[in-house]
Amino acid sequence: MSEFWDAASAVATTAATGVALWLAVHEVQMRRKDETDRQAAQARLVVSAIEGTRGEVVNHSSEPLLELRIIRAGADVDGRPVAVRWAEDAQRIFRNVSAGEERHLELRVQGWGPLIHPELSYEVGTDEGVAPFNASNHRLTIQFLDAAGLWWQRVGLEPPTRVLGEPAQPAANPE
């Protein structure tokens, strides 16, 4: 009978050790998630959008951005990316963007070819704009240095991601 109790005690000890190990791992994971959320708090409040012929970036946080880089502008047509152009002399690296401040990028209107009526399938004019008429998901790709000294990237309204290593240089104007 003592063999039974020895085996039961070993099983219970192993189970208790497993539960304790799982709890410790879970606690570490939760602390990492909390730290990541804390670090991303400012980054979530830096928002970009394309409005008409302007790409706009607004720092809605209560802290300054030490540096802001507008890397590229784009949109999608039928699920494929389309590059959006900007004025040749446009500034795309900004230093010290205060809380509540906005920076913008003037975008160039381009000719995209004939504008075809979607139902009647004939030409109704010229498709001109910063992106084709049927484009969706207009977005800026930005990178910025937050007040804590961390680099972040945001593509449109997607969640921010940490930039590990050197930040990107703004892309050349697409041809």
Solvent accessible surface area in square Angstrom, and as a share of the most:
residue,aa,sasa,rsa
1,M,172,0.77
2,S,79,0.51
3,E,143,0.64
4,F,117,0.49
5,W,150,0.53
6,D,96,0.50
7,A,56,0.44
8,A,36,0.28
9,S,64,0.42
10,A,59,0.46
11,V,106,0.61
12,A,62,0.48
13,T,85,0.49
14,T,97,0.56
15,A,57,0.44
16,A,64,0.50
17,T,84,0.49
18,G,39,0.37
19,V,88,0.51
20,A,60,0.47
21,L,117,0.58
22,W,153,0.54
23,L,96,0.48
24,A,55,0.43
25,V,71,0.41
26,H,74,0.33
27,E,81,0.36
28,V,74,0.42
29,Q,102,0.45
30,M,83,0.37
31,R,163,0.59
32,R,165,0.60
33,K,112,0.47
34,D,87,0.45
35,E,71,0.32
36,T,74,0.43
37,D,57,0.30
38,R,152,0.55
39,Q,48,0.21
40,A,9,0.07
41,A,46,0.36
42,Q,21,0.10
43,A,0,0.00
44,R,111,0.40
45,L,84,0.42
46,V,0,0.00
47,V,45,0.26
48,S,3,0.02
49,A,36,0.28
50,I,22,0.11
51,E,103,0.46
52,G,62,0.59
53,T,62,0.36
54,R,78,0.28
55,G,0,0.00
56,E,41,0.18
57,V,2,0.01
58,V,32,0.18
59,N,0,0.00
60,H,110,0.49
61,S,7,0.05
62,S,99,0.64
63,E,84,0.38
64,P,53,0.33
65,L,0,0.00
66,L,69,0.34
67,E,19,0.09
68,L,0,0.00
69,R,27,0.10
70,I,0,0.00
71,I,3,0.02
72,R,115,0.42
73,A,4,0.03
74,G,8,0.08
75,A,0,0.00
76,D,26,0.13
77,V,18,0.10
78,D,123,0.64
79,G,71,0.68
80,R,162,0.59
81,P,106,0.67
82,V,29,0.17
83,A,52,0.41
84,V,0,0.00
85,R,35,0.13
86,W,10,0.04
87,A,28,0.21
88,E,125,0.56
89,D,132,0.68
90,A,27,0.21
91,Q,113,0.50
92,R,29,0.11
93,I,53,0.27
94,F,17,0.07
95,R,149,0.55
96,N,101,0.52
97,V,1,0.01
98,S,54,0.35
99,A,49,0.38
100,G,55,0.53
101,E,64,0.29
102,E,71,0.32
103,R,58,0.21
104,H,76,0.34
105,L,1,0.01
106,E,74,0.33
107,L,11,0.05
108,R,90,0.33
109,V,86,0.50
110,Q,35,0.16
111,G,58,0.56
112,W,79,0.28
113,G,30,0.28
114,P,80,0.50
115,L,46,0.23
116,I,89,0.45
117,H,54,0.24
118,P,114,0.72
119,E,149,0.67
120,L,105,0.52
121,S,85,0.55
122,Y,119,0.45
123,E,105,0.47
124,V,75,0.43
125,G,30,0.29
126,T,82,0.47
127,D,15,0.08
128,E,113,0.51
129,G,17,0.16
130,V,15,0.09
131,A,9,0.07
132,P,17,0.11
133,F,150,0.63
134,N,93,0.48
135,A,14,0.11
136,S,64,0.41
137,N,88,0.45
138,H,76,0.34
139,R,38,0.14
140,L,0,0.00
141,T,7,0.04
142,I,0,0.00
143,Q,10,0.05
144,F,0,0.00
145,L,34,0.17
146,D,3,0.01
147,A,43,0.34
148,A,80,0.62
149,G,43,0.42
150,L,34,0.17
151,W,40,0.14
152,W,5,0.02
153,Q,50,0.22
154,R,20,0.07
155,V,37,0.21
156,G,8,0.07
157,L,126,0.63
158,E,99,0.45
159,P,106,0.66
160,P,17,0.10
161,T,80,0.47
162,R,89,0.33
163,V,24,0.14
164,L,145,0.72
165,G,61,0.59
166,E,156,0.70
167,P,21,0.13
168,A,41,0.32
169,Q,121,0.54
170,P,30,0.19
171,A,32,0.25
172,A,89,0.69
173,N,24,0.12
174,P,32,0.20
175,E,194,0.87
